[in-house]
């Protein structure tokens, strides 16, 4: 592969890794809430979080564009603070987080539901508070499922295209990801470059999914 293609692959891997790290705290929190708490609006909130799984990615991208564009609710606030999101690397991470979060939440929620609550009750009787119980009992017991969900989310972020192309575009050296690169090189007839990026994408995604499946089965 040429240096430009390696640069695209490295950029995509870095953005996907950063997006995965960013989605872990809210993803784990939401998964725990959905697994352990009942409250008004819970179903609506869960549906909203999982919505990107079932609507077209370009629709998700359009929603993000409306929200974070200069005329959007969040976009106006960020612009007043001197922060630009749309058509920057930040938009790449934003799209990856939104598209990968549902997979993390689903897997982590399942992991939390499988934790035997008797261990938590025992810890509570010994005087442990909610946060200590979570970090010393609940999360360690669910960590394999959470990590499997994180790897799934990373794989999804790695291959994200529809939402990313709308909010970040495909700017060479700035926002072009592997998926956007494959599309662009195929469009201009550069099959060699497109095939090279495709192979890199498959290898990284295969490794992440293989490891995720091993964790889920163990």
N, CA and C of each residue as an Amber inpcrd file, in Angstrom:
protein
   654
   0.8370000  -1.1950000   0.0000000   0.0000000   0.0000000   0.0000000
   0.8760000   1.2490000   0.0000000   0.3490000   2.3070000  -0.5700000
   1.0610000   3.5730000  -0.6030000   0.9630000   4.2650000   0.7500000
   1.8430000   5.2600000   1.0060000   1.7700000   6.0040000   2.2670000
   0.4000000   6.6510000   2.5000000  -0.2380000   7.1110000   1.4280000
  -1.5560000   7.7290000   1.5790000  -2.5870000   6.7260000   2.0990000
  -2.5240000   5.5100000   1.6020000  -3.4760000   4.4880000   2.0440000
  -3.2090000   4.0830000   3.4910000  -1.9170000   3.9670000   3.8550000
  -1.5850000   3.6750000   5.2500000  -2.0590000   4.7920000   6.1630000
  -1.9630000   6.0160000   5.6750000  -2.4130000   7.1690000   6.4560000
  -3.9180000   7.1070000   6.6990000  -4.6810000   6.7260000   5.6740000
  -6.1310000   6.5920000   5.8120000  -6.4660000   5.4880000   6.8130000
  -5.7650000   4.3590000   6.7030000  -6.0100000   3.2340000   7.6130000
  -5.6810000   3.6040000   9.0530000  -4.5450000   4.2790000   9.2460000
  -4.1400000   4.6770000  10.5950000  -5.1190000   5.7010000  11.1800000
  -5.5530000   6.6390000  10.3470000  -6.5080000   7.6460000  10.8040000
  -7.8220000   6.9920000  11.2370000  -8.3120000   6.0630000  10.4320000
  -9.5690000   5.3890000  10.7420000  -9.4550000   4.5850000  12.0340000
  -8.3600000   3.8450000  12.1830000  -8.1360000   3.0460000  13.3910000
  -8.0920000   3.9560000  14.6200000  -7.3950000   5.0780000  14.5110000
  -7.2880000   6.0130000  15.6380000  -8.6450000   6.6080000  15.9950000
  -9.4070000   7.0110000  14.9910000 -10.7270000   7.5880000  15.2390000
 -11.6680000   6.5630000  15.8610000 -11.6190000   5.3280000  15.3630000
 -12.4900000   4.2760000  15.9040000 -12.1160000   3.9460000  17.3440000
 -10.8200000   3.9170000  17.6390000 -10.3760000   3.6500000  19.0060000
 -10.7980000   4.7720000  19.9380000 -10.6360000   6.0200000  19.4890000
 -11.0420000   7.1680000  20.3080000 -12.5520000   7.1640000  20.5400000
 -13.3120000   6.8510000  19.4970000 -14.7750000   6.7970000  19.6250000
 -15.1920000   5.7150000  20.6160000 -14.5110000   4.5720000  20.5670000
 -14.8360000   3.4750000  21.4860000 -14.5610000   3.8740000  22.9280000
 -13.4400000   4.5320000  23.1670000 -13.1260000   4.9940000  24.5210000
 -14.1440000   6.0220000  25.0110000 -14.5730000   6.9000000  24.1140000
 -15.5420000   7.9240000  24.4970000 -16.9180000   7.3420000  24.7940000
 -17.2930000   6.2860000  24.0770000 -18.6390000   5.7320000  24.2850000
 -18.7060000   4.7620000  25.4640000 -17.5570000   4.3500000  25.9980000
 -17.5680000   3.3910000  27.0990000 -18.2880000   3.9030000  28.3520000
 -17.9490000   5.0880000  28.8810000 -18.6360000   5.5370000  30.1040000
 -20.1520000   5.6660000  29.9540000 -20.6570000   6.4060000  28.9390000
 -22.1180000   6.4800000  28.8070000 -22.7420000   5.1500000  28.4270000
 -22.0350000   4.3530000  27.6260000 -22.5760000   3.0620000  27.2160000
 -22.7410000   2.1090000  28.3850000 -21.7290000   2.0410000  29.2420000
 -21.8020000   1.1730000  30.4210000 -22.8760000   1.6630000  31.3770000
 -22.9460000   2.9800000  31.5660000 -23.9620000   3.5370000  32.4640000
 -25.3740000   3.2420000  31.9650000 -25.5980000   3.4470000  30.6750000
 -26.9220000   3.1810000  30.1080000 -27.2650000   1.7010000  30.1860000
 -26.2950000   0.8480000  29.9060000 -26.5280000  -0.5950000  29.9550000
 -26.9210000  -1.0330000  31.3620000 -26.2350000  -0.4980000  32.3600000
 -26.5510000  -0.8550000  33.7510000 -27.9430000  -0.3650000  34.1360000
 -28.2690000   0.8520000  33.7230000 -29.5980000   1.4050000  34.0260000
 -30.6900000   0.5620000  33.3770000 -30.5070000   0.2000000  32.1210000
 -31.5150000  -0.5980000  31.4260000 -31.6430000  -1.9970000  32.0260000
 -30.5480000  -2.5100000  32.5740000 -30.5620000  -3.8610000  33.1360000
 -31.1320000  -3.9020000  34.5520000 -30.9940000  -2.7900000  35.2920000
 -31.3160000  -2.8460000  36.7200000 -32.3940000  -1.8730000  37.1880000
 -32.8130000  -0.9500000  36.4020000 -33.7350000   0.0730000  36.8790000
 -35.0000000   0.1390000  36.0270000 -36.0980000   0.4380000  36.6930000
 -37.3690000   0.6940000  36.0270000 -37.7930000   2.1240000  36.3550000
 -38.1380000   2.8950000  35.3380000 -38.5270000   4.2840000  35.5700000
 -39.3580000   4.7540000  34.3830000 -40.1780000   5.7740000  34.5780000
 -40.9970000   6.2870000  33.4780000 -40.1200000   6.7740000  32.3180000
 -40.4690000   6.3730000  31.1240000 -39.7020000   6.7800000  29.9540000
 -38.5220000   5.8800000  29.6370000 -38.3530000   4.8040000  30.4080000
 -37.2230000   3.8970000  30.1820000 -37.2690000   3.2840000  28.7880000
 -38.4380000   2.8230000  28.3760000 -38.5700000   2.1990000  27.0630000
 -38.2800000   3.2010000  25.9540000 -38.7590000   4.4300000  26.1330000
 -38.5210000   5.4620000  25.1220000 -37.0310000   5.7860000  25.0160000
 -36.3510000   5.8730000  26.1750000 -34.9180000   6.1740000  26.1690000
 -34.1300000   5.0400000  25.5240000 -34.4880000   3.8050000  25.8540000
 -33.7950000   2.6560000  25.2790000 -34.0060000   2.5980000  23.7670000
 -35.2200000   2.8970000  23.3290000 -35.5150000   2.9130000  21.8940000
 -34.6910000   3.9870000  21.1890000 -34.5720000   5.1490000  21.8180000
 -33.7920000   6.2430000  21.2330000 -32.3230000   5.8630000  21.0890000
 -31.7750000   5.2050000  22.1160000 -30.3640000   4.7970000  22.0790000
 -30.1190000   3.7650000  20.9800000 -31.0660000   2.8410000  20.8140000
 -30.8950000   1.7570000  19.8480000 -31.3480000   2.1340000  18.4340000
 -31.9450000   3.2990000  18.2770000 -32.5010000   3.7000000  16.9820000
 -31.5070000   3.6580000  15.8270000 -30.2520000   4.0800000  16.0230000
 -29.2970000   4.0240000  14.9060000 -29.0790000   2.6310000  14.3290000
 -29.4700000   1.5950000  15.0660000 -29.3250000   0.2360000  14.5430000
 -30.3120000  -0.0650000  13.4210000 -31.4410000   0.6250000  13.4250000
 -32.5170000   0.2430000  12.5110000 -32.8570000   1.2980000  11.4570000
 -32.4000000   2.5280000  11.6390000 -32.6590000   3.5320000  10.6120000
 -31.4340000   3.6430000   9.7010000 -31.6070000   4.1130000   8.4730000
 -30.4590000   4.2250000   7.5670000 -29.3590000   5.1050000   8.1630000
 -28.1050000   4.6920000   8.0470000 -27.0150000   5.5230000   8.5790000
 -27.0130000   6.9440000   8.0430000 -27.4260000   7.1250000   6.7950000
 -27.4590000   8.4860000   6.2490000 -28.5210000   9.3180000   6.9600000
 -29.5890000   8.6790000   7.4320000 -30.6070000   9.3950000   8.1970000
 -30.0270000   9.8400000   9.5330000 -29.2580000   8.9690000  10.1630000
 -28.5790000   9.3420000  11.3980000 -27.6170000  10.4980000  11.1470000
 -26.8930000  10.4270000  10.0360000 -25.9800000  11.5090000   9.6860000
 -26.7040000  12.8180000   9.4710000 -27.8670000  12.7600000   8.8410000
 -28.6430000  13.9780000   8.6130000 -29.1230000  14.5810000   9.9270000
 -29.5310000  13.7200000  10.8630000 -29.9520000  14.1990000  12.1850000
 -28.7840000  14.8980000  12.8780000 -27.6090000  14.2770000  12.8330000
 -26.4270000  14.8830000  13.4500000 -26.0790000  16.2030000  12.7850000
 -26.2390000  16.2560000  11.4680000 -25.9620000  17.4840000  10.7290000
 -26.9020000  18.5980000  11.1550000 -28.1770000  18.2440000  11.3650000
 -29.1630000  19.2320000  11.8020000 -28.8830000  19.7050000  13.2340000
 -28.3770000  18.7950000  14.0690000 -28.1390000  19.1400000  15.4730000
 -26.8320000  19.8970000  15.6770000 -25.7860000  19.4880000  14.9480000
 -24.4580000  20.0470000  15.1920000 -23.9840000  21.0120000  14.1060000
 -24.8310000  21.2340000  13.0850000 -24.5010000  22.2450000  12.0980000
 -24.5800000  23.6380000  12.7070000 -24.1590000  24.6280000  11.9710000
 -24.1190000  25.9910000  12.5120000 -25.4860000  26.5010000  12.9500000
 -26.5330000  25.9990000  12.3260000 -27.8800000  26.4160000  12.7040000
 -28.5440000  25.4430000  13.6680000 -27.8470000  24.3920000  14.0290000
 -28.4120000  23.3900000  14.9130000 -28.4010000  23.8220000  16.3670000
 -29.1470000  23.0940000  17.1800000 -29.2540000  23.4150000  18.6040000
 -27.8840000  23.3890000  19.2650000 -27.1510000  22.3080000  19.0620000
 -25.8330000  22.1830000  19.6760000 -24.7700000  22.9420000  18.8920000
 -24.9700000  23.0150000  17.5880000 -23.9940000  23.6870000  16.7400000
 -23.8300000  25.1530000  17.0830000 -24.9440000  25.8430000  17.3640000
 -24.8750000  27.2660000  17.7030000 -24.1060000  27.4800000  19.0070000
 -24.3790000  26.6130000  19.9810000 -23.6910000  26.7280000  21.2720000
 -22.1910000  26.4850000  21.1150000 -21.8530000  25.4310000  20.3670000
 -20.4470000  25.1030000  20.1650000 -19.7250000  26.1810000  19.3700000
 -20.4070000  26.7430000  18.3730000 -19.7910000  27.7940000  17.5630000
 -19.5040000  29.0270000  18.4040000 -20.4130000  29.3570000  19.3210000
 -20.1960000  30.5050000  20.1950000 -19.0020000  30.2900000  21.1180000
 -18.6860000  29.0090000  21.3720000 -17.5300000  28.6760000  22.2090000
 -16.2740000  28.4680000  21.3690000 -16.3930000  28.6720000  20.0600000
 -15.2490000  28.5320000  19.1800000 -14.9160000  27.1090000  18.7970000
 -15.8890000  26.2040000  18.9520000 -15.6700000  24.7920000  18.6290000
 -16.4170000  24.4450000  17.3540000 -15.7040000  23.9340000  16.3750000
 -16.3100000  23.5270000  15.1000000 -16.3200000  22.0120000  15.0070000
 -17.4650000  21.4460000  14.6680000 -17.6120000  19.9950000  14.6170000
 -17.7170000  19.4890000  13.1830000 -18.6720000  20.0420000  12.4460000
 -18.9970000  19.5300000  11.1130000 -17.8040000  19.6540000  10.1700000
 -17.5580000  18.5630000   9.4180000 -16.4710000  18.4700000   8.4410000
 -15.0840000  18.6260000   9.0810000 -14.9710000  18.0930000  10.2840000
 -13.6720000  17.9930000  10.9480000 -13.5340000  16.5650000  11.4860000
 -12.3560000  16.2430000  12.0320000 -12.1480000  14.9110000  12.6020000
 -13.0880000  14.6680000  13.7840000 -13.5150000  15.7400000  14.4340000
 -14.4580000  15.5860000  15.5540000 -15.7830000  15.0080000  15.0710000
 -16.1930000  15.3860000  13.8680000 -17.4340000  14.8490000  13.3120000
 -17.2940000  13.3640000  13.0010000 -16.1000000  12.9400000  12.6110000
 -15.8550000  11.5120000  12.3690000 -16.0880000  10.7290000  13.6540000
 -15.5080000  11.2090000  14.7520000 -15.6780000  10.5370000  16.0440000
 -17.1290000  10.5760000  16.4860000 -17.7900000  11.7020000  16.2850000
 -19.1970000  11.8310000  16.6710000 -20.0590000  10.7890000  15.9730000
 -19.8860000  10.6590000  14.6660000 -20.6680000   9.6790000  13.9050000
 -20.3590000   8.2570000  14.3570000 -19.0960000   7.9720000  14.6070000
 -18.7100000   6.6330000  15.0550000 -19.3080000   6.3090000  16.4190000
 -19.3080000   7.2850000  17.3190000 -19.8770000   7.0690000  18.6550000
 -21.3610000   6.7600000  18.5700000 -22.0820000   7.5490000  17.8020000
 -23.5330000   7.3700000  17.6970000 -23.8760000   6.0270000  17.0520000
 -23.0990000   5.6090000  16.0600000 -23.3950000   4.3580000  15.3730000
 -22.9230000   3.1270000  16.1520000 -21.8700000   3.2730000  16.9450000
 -21.3500000   2.1320000  17.6890000 -21.9730000   1.9400000  19.0590000
 -22.4730000   3.0230000  19.6510000 -23.0290000   2.9630000  21.0050000
 -24.1200000   1.9120000  21.1900000 -25.0730000   1.7640000  20.2720000
 -26.1320000   0.7610000  20.4820000 -25.6000000  -0.6610000  20.6470000
 -24.5660000  -1.0240000  19.9120000 -24.0080000  -2.3710000  20.0280000
 -23.3560000  -2.5660000  21.3910000 -22.6650000  -1.5510000  21.8720000
 -22.0590000  -1.6190000  23.1920000 -23.1250000  -1.7620000  24.2710000
 -24.1650000  -0.9570000  24.1780000 -25.2270000  -0.9710000  25.1860000
 -25.9280000  -2.3250000  25.2210000 -26.2350000  -2.8800000  24.0650000
 -26.9390000  -4.1720000  24.0250000 -26.0980000  -5.2800000  24.6500000
 -24.8310000  -5.3380000  24.2840000 -23.9720000  -6.3970000  24.8160000
 -23.7190000  -6.2120000  26.3070000 -23.4640000  -4.9840000  26.7280000
 -23.1940000  -4.7260000  28.1420000 -24.4360000  -4.9580000  28.9920000
 -25.5860000  -4.5850000  28.4700000 -26.8240000  -4.8240000  29.2150000
 -27.0280000  -6.3200000  29.4520000 -26.8100000  -7.1150000  28.4310000
 -26.9450000  -8.5580000  28.5730000 -25.9670000  -9.0940000  29.6170000
 -24.7490000  -8.5400000  29.6230000 -23.7360000  -8.9760000  30.5890000
 -24.1570000  -8.6340000  32.0170000 -24.6970000  -7.4510000  32.2150000
 -25.1400000  -7.0470000  33.5560000 -26.3300000  -7.8890000  34.0180000
 -27.2100000  -8.2350000  33.0920000 -28.3770000  -9.0410000  33.4530000
 -27.9760000 -10.4470000  33.8970000 -26.8400000 -10.9220000  33.4270000
 -26.3940000 -12.2640000  33.7710000 -25.6310000 -12.3300000  35.1000000
 -25.3160000 -11.1700000  35.6680000 -24.6160000 -11.1500000  36.9510000
 -25.5790000 -11.5700000  38.0590000 -25.1710000 -12.5120000  38.8730000
 -25.9940000 -12.9900000  39.9920000 -26.0750000 -11.8860000  41.0500000
 -27.2710000 -11.3920000  41.2890000 -27.4410000 -10.2590000  42.1910000
 -27.1970000 -10.6380000  43.6470000 -27.0960000 -11.9160000  43.9390000
 -26.8180000 -12.3210000  45.3170000 -25.4540000 -11.8190000  45.7750000
 -24.4960000 -11.7710000  44.8330000 -23.1700000 -11.2680000  45.1830000
 -23.2420000  -9.7850000  45.5570000 -24.0640000  -9.0450000  44.8320000
 -24.2390000  -7.6310000  45.1500000 -24.9130000  -7.4540000  46.5050000
 -25.8970000  -8.2950000  46.7970000 -26.6000000  -8.2160000  48.0670000
 -25.6720000  -8.5480000  49.2340000 -24.7910000  -9.5270000  49.0250000
 -23.8310000  -9.8720000  50.0660000 -22.8960000  -8.7030000  50.3350000
 -22.4240000  -8.0730000  49.2610000 -21.5430000  -6.9160000  49.4230000
 -22.2580000  -5.7860000  50.1510000 -23.5550000  -5.6090000  49.8590000
 -24.3270000  -4.5520000  50.5230000 -24.4710000  -4.8300000  52.0170000
 -24.6850000  -6.0830000  52.3740000 -24.8150000  -6.4220000  53.7950000
 -23.5010000  -6.2270000  54.5450000 -22.3890000  -6.2440000  53.8170000
 -21.0800000  -6.0250000  54.4440000 -20.7200000  -4.5430000  54.5130000
 -21.6560000  -3.7060000  54.0590000 -21.4630000  -2.2670000  54.1890000
 -20.9690000  -1.5500000  52.9560000 -20.8640000  -2.2320000  51.8330000
 -20.3980000  -1.5810000  50.6030000 -21.4920000  -0.6950000  50.0180000
 -21.1000000   0.4770000  49.5410000 -22.0490000   1.3840000  48.9070000
 -22.2890000   1.0150000  47.4580000 -23.2470000   1.6820000  46.8010000
 -23.5950000   1.3510000  45.4030000 -22.4110000   1.4240000  44.4390000
 -21.5960000   2.4760000  44.5620000 -20.4700000   2.6190000  43.6400000
 -19.4090000   1.5460000  43.8800000 -19.1540000   1.2610000  45.1430000
 -18.1700000   0.2290000  45.4410000 -18.6550000  -1.1410000  44.9800000
 -19.9470000  -1.3960000  45.1410000 -20.5110000  -2.6640000  44.6810000
 -20.3590000  -2.7910000  43.1670000 -20.6280000  -1.6880000  42.4810000
 -20.5300000  -1.7410000  41.0200000 -19.1010000  -2.0230000  40.5690000
 -18.1360000  -1.2970000  41.1310000 -16.7590000  -1.4030000  40.6460000
 -16.0140000  -2.6250000  41.1770000 -16.4760000  -3.1990000  42.2810000
 -15.7630000  -4.3510000  42.8370000 -16.4960000  -5.6710000  42.6370000
 -17.8040000  -5.6100000  42.3210000 -18.5740000  -6.8380000  42.1580000
 -19.2180000  -6.9190000  40.7710000 -20.0980000  -5.9710000  40.4760000
 -20.8980000  -6.0350000  39.2530000 -20.0400000  -5.9660000  37.9960000
 -19.2290000  -4.9230000  37.9030000 -18.4490000  -4.7420000  36.6720000
 -17.4260000  -5.8520000  36.4500000 -16.6730000  -6.2780000  37.4750000
 -15.7350000  -7.3870000  37.2360000 -16.4180000  -8.6480000  36.7260000
 -17.6200000  -8.9290000  37.2190000 -18.3290000 -10.1240000  36.7720000
 -18.8620000  -9.9820000  35.3420000 -19.1150000  -8.7490000  34.9400000
 -19.6850000  -8.4970000  33.6020000 -18.6340000  -8.0410000  32.5970000
 -17.3670000  -7.9830000  32.9990000 -16.3630000  -7.3270000  32.1690000
 -16.1660000  -7.9880000  30.8080000 -16.2850000  -9.3200000  30.7470000
 -16.0940000  -9.9910000  29.4580000 -17.1700000  -9.5680000  28.4560000
 -18.4090000  -9.5100000  28.9210000 -19.4890000  -9.0790000  28.0360000
 -19.3500000  -7.6310000  27.6300000 -18.9070000  -6.7890000  28.5610000
 -18.7070000  -5.3740000  28.2500000 -17.5940000  -5.2080000  27.2250000
 -16.4900000  -5.9420000  27.4180000 -15.3810000  -5.8620000  26.4640000
 -15.7990000  -6.3810000  25.0940000 -16.5940000  -7.4500000  25.0820000
 -17.0920000  -7.9600000  23.7980000 -17.9340000  -6.9060000  23.0920000
 -18.7750000  -6.2040000  23.8540000 -19.5870000  -5.1310000  23.2790000
 -18.7340000  -3.9830000  22.7800000 -17.6610000  -3.6740000  23.5110000
 -16.7650000  -2.6050000  23.0790000 -16.0810000  -2.9580000  21.7650000
 -15.6980000  -4.2150000  21.6120000 -15.0640000  -4.6460000  20.3630000
 -16.0480000  -4.6150000  19.1930000 -17.3010000  -4.9740000  19.4690000
 -18.3300000  -4.8720000  18.4300000 -18.5360000  -3.4130000  18.0210000
 -18.5750000  -2.5420000  19.0210000 -18.7510000  -1.1110000  18.7440000
 -17.5630000  -0.5690000  17.9570000 -16.3640000  -1.0210000  18.3040000
 -15.1670000  -0.6040000  17.5700000 -15.2320000  -1.0470000  16.1140000
 -15.6730000  -2.2880000  15.9000000 -15.7960000  -2.8040000  14.5390000
 -16.8080000  -1.9980000  13.7410000 -17.9170000  -1.6360000  14.4050000
 -18.9480000  -0.8440000  13.7210000 -18.4230000   0.5420000  13.3900000
 -17.6850000   1.1290000  14.3270000 -17.1140000   2.4510000  14.0940000
 -16.1050000   2.4120000  12.9550000 -15.3350000   1.3430000  12.9100000
 -14.3080000   1.1970000  11.8820000 -14.9040000   1.2050000  10.4770000
 -16.0710000   0.6060000  10.3230000 -16.6800000   0.5090000   9.0050000
 -17.7500000   1.5450000   8.7220000 -17.9070000   2.5080000   9.6150000
 -18.9700000   3.5070000   9.4400000 -18.7430000   4.3550000   8.1850000
 -19.8360000   4.5610000   7.4420000 -19.7460000   5.3480000   6.2050000
 -20.8850000   6.3560000   6.0700000 -22.1430000   5.8670000   6.1590000
 -23.2800000   6.7190000   5.8360000 -23.3770000   7.9790000   6.6610000
 -23.2980000   7.8490000   7.9870000 -23.3920000   9.0230000   8.8480000
 -22.1420000   9.8940000   8.7220000 -20.9870000   9.2370000   8.6140000
 -19.7230000   9.9730000   8.5450000 -19.6360000  10.8440000   7.3060000
 -20.0700000  10.3150000   6.1750000 -19.9320000  11.0550000   4.9230000
 -20.7710000  12.3340000   4.9390000 -21.8740000  12.3470000   5.7110000
 -22.7230000  13.5310000   5.7700000 -22.1770000  14.5800000   6.7210000
 -21.6710000  14.1620000   7.8760000 -21.2410000  15.1450000   8.8680000
 -19.7630000  15.4990000   8.7770000 -18.9630000  14.5960000   8.1690000
 -17.5250000  14.8500000   8.0920000 -17.0030000  14.9390000   6.6680000
 -17.7330000  14.3790000   5.7160000 -17.2770000  14.3880000   4.3410000
 -16.1600000  13.3860000   4.1180000 -15.4090000  13.5840000   3.0540000
 -14.2850000  12.7010000   2.7200000 -13.1200000  13.5630000   2.2730000
 -12.6210000  14.3730000   3.2150000 -11.5580000  15.3240000   2.9150000
 -10.2080000  14.6280000   3.0470000  -9.4380000  14.5380000   1.9750000
  -8.1360000  13.8480000   2.0330000  -7.2320000  14.4330000   3.1120000
  -6.6750000  13.5610000   3.9270000  -5.7660000  14.0080000   4.9690000
  -6.4380000  14.6460000   6.1580000  -7.7660000  14.6710000   6.1700000
  -8.4670000  15.3400000   7.2560000  -9.6100000  14.5110000   7.8300000
 -10.5130000  14.0470000   6.9640000 -11.6610000  13.2820000   7.4590000
 -11.9090000  11.9990000   6.6700000 -11.0390000  11.6590000   5.7470000
 -11.2790000  10.4770000   4.9160000 -10.9750000   9.1960000   5.6970000
 -11.9990000   8.3740000   5.8700000 -11.8560000   7.0970000   6.5530000
 -11.7070000   5.9750000   5.5300000 -11.5050000   4.7590000   6.0260000
 -11.3630000   3.6190000   5.1170000 -12.6020000   3.4620000   4.2420000
 -13.7880000   3.5100000   4.8600000 -15.0220000   3.3300000   4.0920000
 -15.1850000   4.4150000   3.0390000 -14.9230000   5.6680000   3.4400000
 -15.0320000   6.7690000   2.4800000 -13.9780000   6.6360000   1.3920000
 -12.7900000   6.1570000   1.7710000 -11.7320000   5.9650000   0.7820000
 -12.0830000   4.8940000  -0.2250000 -12.6550000   3.7790000   0.2570000
 -13.0720000   2.7090000  -0.6560000 -14.0870000   3.2410000  -1.6620000
 -15.0550000   3.9990000  -1.1610000 -16.0790000   4.5600000  -2.0420000
 -15.4560000   5.5040000  -3.0680000 -14.5640000   6.3900000  -2.6080000
 -13.9670000   7.3740000  -3.5030000 -13.0930000   6.7140000  -4.5680000
 -12.2530000   5.7660000  -4.1510000 -11.3550000   5.1290000  -5.1130000
 -12.1120000   4.2540000  -6.1050000 -13.1950000   3.6390000  -5.6350000
 -14.0290000   2.8620000  -6.5630000 -14.7100000   3.7840000  -7.5620000
 -15.1300000   4.9440000  -7.0720000 -15.8260000   5.9150000  -7.9260000
 -14.9330000   6.4180000  -9.0470000 -13.6430000   6.5970000  -8.7690000
 -12.7370000   7.1340000  -9.7940000 -12.0130000   6.0240000 -10.5640000
 -12.3450000   4.7590000 -10.2340000 -11.7830000   3.6440000 -10.9810000
 -10.4270000   3.1690000 -10.5070000 -10.0110000   3.5860000  -9.3010000
  -8.7260000   3.1260000  -8.7670000  -8.9810000   1.8630000  -7.9390000
  -9.1470000   0.7510000  -8.6370000  -9.5140000  -0.5060000  -7.9780000
  -8.4200000  -1.0220000  -7.0490000  -7.1690000  -0.7870000  -7.3940000
  -6.0680000  -1.2820000  -6.5640000  -6.1040000  -0.6520000  -5.1750000
  -6.3020000   0.6620000  -5.1300000  -6.3660000   1.3610000  -3.8420000
  -7.5960000   0.9290000  -3.0560000  -8.7330000   0.8060000  -3.7590000
  -9.9700000   0.3860000  -3.0930000  -9.8220000  -1.0210000  -2.5160000
  -9.2140000  -1.9130000  -3.2710000  -9.0150000  -3.2910000  -2.8030000
  -8.0710000  -3.3510000  -1.6090000  -7.0400000  -2.5290000  -1.6290000
  -6.0950000  -2.5010000  -0.5170000  -6.7770000  -2.0590000   0.7710000
  -7.5760000  -0.9900000   0.6990000  -8.2950000  -0.5220000   1.8750000
  -9.3310000  -1.5390000   2.3310000  -9.9570000  -2.2070000   1.3730000
 -10.9480000  -3.2300000   1.7200000 -10.2990000  -4.3540000   2.5200000
  -9.1190000  -4.8040000   2.0880000  -8.4270000  -5.8870000   2.7790000
  -8.0110000  -5.4790000   4.1890000  -7.5280000  -4.2540000   4.3280000
  -7.1460000  -3.7610000   5.6580000  -8.3610000  -3.7250000   6.5710000
  -9.4710000  -3.2320000   6.0390000 -10.7060000  -3.1550000   6.8200000
 -11.1650000  -4.5360000   7.2660000 -11.1160000  -5.4900000   6.3550000
 -11.5510000  -6.8540000   6.6750000 -10.6620000  -7.4770000   7.7490000
  -9.3610000  -7.2780000   7.6340000  -8.4390000  -7.8760000   8.6020000
  -8.6440000  -7.3160000  10.0120000  -8.7790000  -6.0000000  10.1080000
  -8.9660000  -5.3880000  11.4340000 -10.3080000  -5.8030000  12.0210000
 -11.3650000  -5.7330000  11.2030000 -12.7000000  -6.0810000  11.6870000
 -12.7800000  -7.5600000  12.0540000 -12.1430000  -8.4160000  11.2510000
 -12.1500000  -9.8510000  11.5460000 -11.4840000 -10.1210000  12.8950000
 -10.3520000  -9.4850000  13.1300000  -9.6580000  -9.6720000  14.3970000
 -10.4940000  -9.2270000  15.5840000 -11.1380000  -8.0690000  15.4600000
 -11.9650000  -7.5600000  16.5590000 -13.1670000  -8.4550000  16.8090000
 -13.8290000  -8.9000000  15.7360000 -15.0020000  -9.7580000  15.8860000
 -14.6170000 -11.1350000  16.4260000 -13.4950000 -11.6640000  15.9880000
 -13.0380000 -12.9760000  16.4830000 -12.7980000 -12.9170000  17.9740000
 -12.1110000 -11.8710000  18.4140000 -11.8220000 -11.7230000  19.8320000
 -13.1110000 -11.5080000  20.6230000 -14.0460000 -10.7330000  20.0580000
 -15.3300000 -10.4990000  20.7200000 -16.1030000 -11.7930000  20.8900000
 -16.1190000 -12.6230000  19.8530000 -16.8150000 -13.9070000  19.9400000
 -16.1740000 -14.8380000  20.9540000 -14.8460000 -14.8250000  21.0350000
 -14.1570000 -15.6660000  22.0130000 -14.5190000 -15.2410000  23.4340000
 -14.6050000 -13.9340000  23.6400000 -14.9720000 -13.4380000  24.9700000
 -16.3930000 -13.8190000  25.3110000 -17.3030000 -13.7000000  24.3340000
 -18.7050000 -14.0020000  24.5830000 -18.9310000 -15.4900000  24.8680000
 -18.0900000 -16.3520000  24.2890000 -18.2630000 -17.7860000  24.4650000
 -17.5680000 -18.3360000  25.7060000 -16.6520000 -17.5480000  26.2630000
 -15.8940000 -18.0350000  27.4250000 -16.6020000 -17.7330000  28.7440000
